[in-house]
């Protein structure tokens, strides 16, 4: 196993951007999401859209076309 010093690791632009987020919770969530597959990101986006719809922040994407909104 090779351990690389953080200062010696190549700078990942996504990590550098995540470090600039001032809100601790948002920064932590962003850093956790780094490296997820596209399918995982799509699933998370779908779940957040449904949660926002349940809160009334936007229309439910699964029922909007059915006229239930």
Secondary structure, 3 states (H helix, E strand, C coil): CCCCCHHHCCCCHHHHHHHCCCCHHHHHHHHHHCCCCHHHHHHHHHHHHHHHHHCCCCCCCCCHHHCCC
